[in-house]
Amino acid sequence: MYIQGPDATNWQGLVIFCRMITDGPEPGPHRYGRKVNSVIPFVSLVGYSNSGKTTVTAGLIRILKSRGYRVAALKHAAHGYTVDSPGTDSWQYAQAGADQVYIVGPDSITRHEYNQTEKALPEILAEIENVDIVLVEGFKREIGPKIEVYRQYYSPDRISAGGQLLAVVSDVSVTGEIPQFSCDQLEGLADLIVQNINLKRCSG
């Protein structure tokens, strides 16, 4: 069990900074060139494969939901992914060339969008609505507050997050003044997230 370290830097300023990047005038022909309007706080969980990012993310979702927050989860599949099965109706729509495919059921709706190039994180965040926070798994190269998940023998090195690192979740003690948590201390990690991004519950 790890003892939480000194209070982390208050990340509200960084979240506002990220919004300025996405909400301001279009800065030019690079990956942040499209004007987006994200106002929902987000935290990225970053680390190497098999370090435990999904376990930590799922644990935080359960905790935040139990506290009454509305949560969106966003996964970066850097090597691509498949969610449909060959032969299904929706698969046939995609194979025919549909740019977007929607599947609507009694208690859920799924949109699958096909793009020629990968969207940047701010563009995706701008499309998310009606939640209090977005937990992002991956996108370690994008700007924003990050939680590093480090697992001995599975993480060859620490992730370089610079001054954007909010906390570390690890099965061993790591160096530095950043607050550290084990996988058994996710309630404390959730407290840190709520405090440092000034998380509020949306009305309705």
Summary of the structure (lengths in Angstrom):
residues: 204
radius of gyration: 18.2
end to end distance: 38.2
largest distance: 55.5
contacts: 528
relative contact order: 0.26
helix: 26%
strand: 19%
